[in-house]
Amino acid sequence: MAFINLQNVTYKYPLTKTPVLQNINLQINEGEFVAVIGPNGAGKSTLCYTLAGFVPHFFKGEISGTVEVAGMESSKSTLDEWVLNVGLAFQNPFNQISGAKYTVFEEIAFGLENTGVPRDEMKTRVEEALKLTDISNLADRSPYSLSGGQQQRVALTSILVMQPKLLVLDEPTSQMDPIGTREVFGVIRKMAEDGMTVVMVEHKVEWIANFADRVIALKDGQILLEGKPSEVLTSDVLAENGFGISRYTSTAREAKKQGLWKKENLPVTLDEAVEGFSNW
Amino acid sequence: MHERLSFYIKRNSVIHHLNPLTKLTLVLALILIAFTSPWYWTPHLLVLIAIIPLSFLGKVAPEFFKTALRLILPAAGFLFLMQAFFQPVGETVIFKFYFLDMTQESLMFAFRNATRVIVMVSAFTFLLLTTHPSELMSDLTRRGLPGQFAYVIISTLQILPQMQAKAQTIISAQRSRGLDTESSFIRRMGSLTPLIGPLVFGSLAEVEERAIAIEARGFTSKKVKTSLHEIPDPSSDKLIRWVLIILVIISIALKLWLS
């Protein structure tokens, strides 16, 4: 039995006419790191909200099909129970700062206070989480005085500290520089190896190729493709459907037409492209 | 941009180490006594023998006097003049300004009312200077104040400066596209109207996201909340609170008995 199990999930927001998610079937195993890609309006964020329980508990609207995570069924649970298992961090870091706390340390402890973690354990967990995402140096700063990328790390840490079984991330690195992005991907990869299941919406395909176990390509609320990063991200179907693809893939695709790319598979990352082009 | 709406000054003093509820009780007791005491000079004495010494004890005297001079005295002075001239009591006219009379009685009345306002505002200033807002709120939450209520107070204090900054960003963006912010008042009002939409609707959208963010962190969890900081409440604090409550009761009783 899969850790995440979505059966025929169709969902419509209260004010929209067409469903945002259409007949989604999805199984994800425990400890898997799954990336979700897709053009604007494909339903990526809605999928995140569905996994995190905010659809339908927060947004209302009409949902059919079943959503199961860690053996619990979404429609039969309440949101406050659901969030104990599933952590959600999304794109805009500024709006994820609670506003109730004056320092980063307190901000990260907020979720633990709400869920009744004893004080000593709380302090240890916050300190560990700060170390994990490498923001111990920000502990005493006001969360509002940080840059966008730093705020995103704080938002991510605030969720990680709660030790969810499933981590749902909606473009968590959108405001980070390349170094920050690499560090965050590294942390998430490690969390997945330690058994946390991760579903992450991300546009940076080269990073996905390096770190994710599986890619789901979403379009118009439906799963268009699903599989290993190296297969999905180099597929012709993606290029034809307006997905963002790696420049190395498109270069090699053109090269292949000219007979300059000899390998069977197209590259996604720089290393793969260098390796492929230097061996002909 | 990073300034926050908090008067709190971090110092190491006896007052800072008091439990927040004790300080809140102290402030409320001062105000209640100032308003109920039957003796005319009570509010004035409270300022001299309680509030000013307390501000020294709390090591916040410079900031306290600065706020008093800038904010409290002008407001109280204005109130004093209004009441002194417009209160229609008393016979003994001591000052005439065209048709306005200032009588000895109205002067006395105005002086006491102005001092009561000074007691009220300066006592709260003292509280804000020596008490961290989140400490006060988490202590009150621990004692049963609803978490949502405390959240609204604290987040408003933090989010208002952010909204100001956002309004400034919108205005700057529009000015760079030729918005008129320097000609006549009427024209400026007209040109500011289209700015309200983005600010209000933008803020509403933010509220939804923020609600999701805090919900994702268990804000409505039914578990008993804990708190990161331990706020000590020794028996000496409890004793101080009881003494204050008894003083208030005596003051109210005297008022009822003498009237």
Interface residues (C-beta under 8 A of the other chain):
Chain A: Y49 A52 F54 F58 L79 D80 V83 L84 G87 L88 A89 F90 N92 F94 N95 Q96 I97 S98 G99 A100 K101 Y102 F105 E106 A109 F110 G111 L112 E113 N114 T115 G116 V117 P118 R119 M122 K123 V126 S142 Y144 S145 A155 S158 I159 M162
Chain B: H2 R4 S6 H132 S134 G147 A150 Y151 I154 S155 Q158 I159 Q162 E206 E209 R210 A211 I212 A213 I214 E215 A216 R217 G218 F219 T220 S221 K222 K223 V224 K225 T226 S227 L228 H229 E230
